[in-house]
Amino acid sequence: GATLVYEGPLDGTGATMEIVFTQGYTYGGGNLLISVYETETGSWKAATFSGTTVTGASVSNYSYSGFEDVTATYRDFLPKTTFTYTPAACHKPKHLAASGITANSATITWEAGGNETSWGVEYKKAADEEWISEGTVTEKTITLDALDNGVEYDVRVKGICDDGESLWVQISFATPLCDETDMGEVEYTLTNIFGGGWNGGKLQVCIAGTDIVVQELTMVDDPETLDDKEITGTFKLCYDIDYDLVWVGGSYDRECGFVLTSPDGEIIAENQGTTYYDLSNLFPGVLTTFQIHREARPRPTNVTASNITSNSATITWEAGGDETSWGVEYKKATDEEWTSEGTVTEKTITLDALDNGVEYDVRVKGIYADGESKWAQISFATPLCDETDMGEVEYTLTDTYGDGWNGGKLQVCIAGTGIMVQELTMVYVPNTHDDKEITGTFKLCYGIDYDLVWVEGKFDYECGFVLTSPDGEIIAEFHGNGSSGSPTPGVLTTFQIHMEACPRPTDVTASNISYNSATITWEAGGDETSWRVEYKKAVDEEWISAGTVTEKTITLNALNNGVEYDVRVRGICADGWSRWTRMSFSTLAYEETDMTLTPYDVYTPNNVQTDSAENYRKLFDKDRSTKWCVDNSTGSWETIWVDFKSDVPFTPTGYTMTTGNDTQYWSGRNPKKWKIYAKAKESDSWTTIVDVTDGATAGLGSDDTTDYSFTIDGVNTGYQYFRFEVSEVCGRGGWQNNHYVFQLAELALNGVQVDPVDTLPFVPTPSLMSYPIHWYQLKINDKYVYYSGNMVSLTSTESTDDTYLWCFVELAPDSIVIYNKSEKQYMSYGVDLTLSPTASAINFVEPENKTGFYIYYYDGSTKYYHLEQPGYDILGESSQVAMAQLFNVTEVLVEEDHGEIKEAMLIPITAYTPNNANGNENEDYRKLFDKDKTTKWCVDNSTGSWETIWADFKCNVPFTPTGYTMTTGADTPNWPGRNPKKWKIYAKATLSDEWTTIVDVADGEAAGLGLDGTTDYNFTIDGLSQKYRYFRFEVSEVCGKGGWQNDHYVFQLAELLMYGYTSNAAVTGDVNGDNDVNVMDITALIDIIMNDGDNPQADVNGDGQINVMDITALIDIIMNS
């Protein structure tokens, strides 16, 4: 009933603190309650409260938390109060605690409250008055080790400082009667002749001579049954302590019976219940005073059952004493007779002749030199079957109204027993009616009879369900129509589930999840050796094929950030496909952050800067002590701008301008009118995202070196390129205030990263190089696809002209690969006939994803081009050509010979240059591999000596190098010193291998590297037979100085190409011709045998015949390769 009139801190800056209340409070003669709580313990030693009240109410009660350093005197209180306090001389300790408490010891710990250097410690029994001193300690811990058992203690600690002592800090704790090692188990059996519980009767075990209850036993009536006539159990007491066994009377005490047995086997108390009134001998009060004693021969401890299968279990235990052998017996819980396993000398035994789905009891006793211990017993149950003998039942539950099943349930029970192993229902979700369908799976045992039972609820006609066995068979199905017809209560059907003919994959898992990719792994469900993988956004309907793979892993790339995806995998067996195994994961979501910005272009009138140390790059150097300053040096202002880009595309949400360090003095230099433009790609047009006409009104102040932040609203597009434009400054800002000057210290943009803009490669993906590549001329409706200019059209004229459209496919098993533009990756689509080098037609199965196919065409030499927007929508839904169109394709080029020397597809990885030096940001190491002779890798050491540089790169597939080409930079005739003089090329097959030198040139000019600009110079690599995939190009010396003043060393090259071959000759056992002998060749060999095909490589054992003996020989090659 108290009224809170003030709550807040005490002001510690002065000697007094005055509080004036906003209104007076009238107390009707009652008392005023004052509470003081300190948030900083030990801060104040005394406080005085004074004031006046309307009614003259007195202060008669004072409450405080027990550890506070506060004393107080009180006078009249309201409406004005003054607090007077004195700082404490020595702060008291904090966090006082007791731990490690045993029957006769406890460890006390605390933390220093301030600058105290030692502490005083005292303790006493809670019932005593006198404290016992432990003296002064210098550590923040002490162990009290002369305590009595079963006693409550108080302990207090005070801090001792140079200038005095703190107040005491106090806690309490209690010692137990005994330690855990000094306790034994009392066994009890409680009975009731009638079976309705003890009707309020109780047995209580108390510490002798006290009312302290340490254990209470009773029997409670179970309304569902009247057969609860006996219960058993154990509880622990201390050895050699006197206890009272007390009976608390209830109704019908004559019916109650009990037996309590000490650990040593002695009967503590016993009573036999009776139905006769005159034979009851239970009277309220102490029945007996007793102690328990240790077993003369302690029984085994920690008896445990583990590794439980459907027919076995491992039993382990610990020795109770010094016994060296043990007797073990077990039985079914429902049996009377025990089965002996004899005597064992190890503390473990495996029971391996058990029945499935049965509860068992097992007991172990110790065998001592002078006798045997009592039994130690546990129970466990075997499962109906092992995990490997279980299959997943799929279910779909529906409700036509969307409010759950209203009590209706499906129960799966072991047939004829009523033992439920699974229950399914739909529960209403408040405030929604859209929970109309749920799906899931549960596991059952193969070959076991189950009952499917319907438990009736309300509105059962709204309920629907479908249960499907692992082999695809429907177990049960019902579809409620929402108005009539209901499942019949009781057993709907008795069924078994059966194993899939082609078991589905297991343990499908997503890992290495990033913003745009994830690695999917799984385990084989059976003996399948390849798998089909599909995925989709969780909100989409259509699945996207990721292709067929022979490894139990695949990486999904080009995903969207912050999106939930579904993935499904199914196995490909010799006799068909498995069912799908499905899982879901979510990619990481980008969060709002400051972006890394890099300037790359600028415009100022006459390229003016105040000085070179204040150029436009300073606007983005994250150094607030520098600035971009532009002095127009005229009486009027001309627009300036700077272009910059972010390292990743993002949606801008705001920006920050940092003023210069002398803005207050030169306030006219602040921008007044500015714009920020943005575009996604460098080739796009600018879009205005910020347009400020008055900076001061928008919030740009004139304080020195100060951040001013602004929001960018309404932008939902990801951008990567930006322009900051200043069309007017606030005023004149030259030294004589006679011309216009601009300055800003920093410009920062923040936003949320978006997924990269779709940038398509000009060459096939690396995976396409791992199989033979076929080129086909594309025909639709018997007409050739012709490409001219920017248009695609059809013609009846057959030609091998390079302007005709060509399509490449990957001859992977049972699939064809085409780039799918909408999903930004190559997709694999099944075909309904086997591909071979002589195939003249490919019949597409209708793909799940119906839009966005992407076609390459071939120029007849080495380049691959793509059609950005074909004029004829070849596979689109709106096309004149149906999706199931038969694509007649004529092979024009023969299969590429893997022994042919050809250019390698090189991919840059990383590089090293001193101080990460490059001529400029557009001339980094990646330009060496971009197939553009107009760009170059240029490194300016900016010193009078040269330091070795290198670039690491890889090929999409391993190959044997036979040569390489260096292309000089365009300005090499002007800067001949920039040519490399000494270089090496290293190689290795895998990332973990050591580098092997395959090229070592000591004098480039002597080796044939000339000085003409943009010119290819070819070199051979001799004597190699091993395949490599990873390479390093190292330049340890250039030809001379090549800086602008010829005063330091510079390196440049436009392009580096490498050539080689992936195989010299056919490999024995390489049936599918992919230059590797693996399990895919087994599939190809079986296909040849089944279709009476002919292939020299299929005769693996060399006996002139192609049959199953070749499969055995091929497996032997694979296993021993």
PyMOL commands that set and color helices and strands:
alter all, ss='L'
color gray80, all
select helices_A, chain A and resi 180-182+253-255+277-279+387-389+460-462+605-607+612-614+616-620+667-669+695-698+766-770+821-823+914-916+925-929+976-978+1004-1007+1079-1090+1096-1098+1108-1119
alter helices_A, ss='H'
color red, helices_A
select strands_A, chain A and resi 16-20+33-36+44-51+61-64+72-74+80-87+94-99+106-111+118-125+132-137+141-144+152-161+164-165+169-174+183-192+202-207+213-217+230-238+243-248+256-261+267-271+285-290+301-306+313-318+325-332+339-344+348-351+359-368+371-372+376-381+390-399+409-414+420-424+437-445+450-455+463-468+474-479+490-495+506-511+518-523+530-537+544-549+553-556+564-573+576-577+581-586+592-594+597-603+628-631+640-658+671-679+687-692+707-711+719-729+741-744+746-753+773-780+783-788+791-795+806-810+815-820+825-830+853-854+856-858+864-866+889-891+902-903+906-912+937-940+949-967+980-988+996-1001+1016-1020+1028-1038+1050-1053+1055-1061
alter strands_A, ss='S'
color yellow, strands_A
deselect
rebuild
show_as cartoon
